[in-house]
């Protein structure tokens, strides 16, 4: 009885390992079915990625014009207003036009009210779950195959905010997403990274910060920079929400 019970437990543990759920990104092995792991880039995006992006509201048009005409733009607004997607679309457009050499993406690694613990793997694997919205937007604009190639050769770079200090970003398009989860000092440091022939877009919703009250510096930075002539601060509202109509209704109620 003891041996049989041990064998059954061992078999159960082996089966459990094969179906274990991983919270972190694992490198996917192409061409080997059943091996590899989660990949933030969807391979199916190659077939029908969006080629042209048009603003769907007046404020979105103002934002796209601000990004294309100014070296530094701040896009503030509630969820679903297209802040991140429009910034990524303008970045890819500039890259394809040859006006920049690379795209740099940065986003705070802040959990939304829950803790995942320490994530194993390389820096890219640790940041992948947090950068999934940026991967989705990039895949829509470029397709999965081109996106992987750009990530591999450094044309698109993932730069955690903690690693941005001391850098000068020349000939680059920099997107700082979810900036409401950055402190005043962090945003100030990021702003001073802007180099020659570069464009920087900072996006966020001051009303949805995951930091302690009063810690986020996005609203204060936006108010101070709104008086600078060459910097554009675009504020989107509930009328600019392009997700399900209920999102705008919920934002109004909440």
Buried (B, 14 or more C-beta within 10 A) or exposed (E): EEEEEEEEEEEEEEEEEEEEEEEBBBBBEEEEEEEEEBBBBBBEBBEEBBEEBEBBBEBBEBBBBBBEEBBBBBBBBBBBBBBBBBBBBBBBBBBEEEEBBBBBBBBBBBEEEEEEEEBEBEEBBBBBBBBBBBBBBBBBBBBBEBBBEBBEEEBBBBBBBEEBEEBEBEEBBBBBBBBBBBBBEBBEBBBEBBBEEBBBBBBBBBBBBBBEEEEBBBBEBBEBBEEEEEBBBBBBBBEBBBEEEEBBEBBEEE
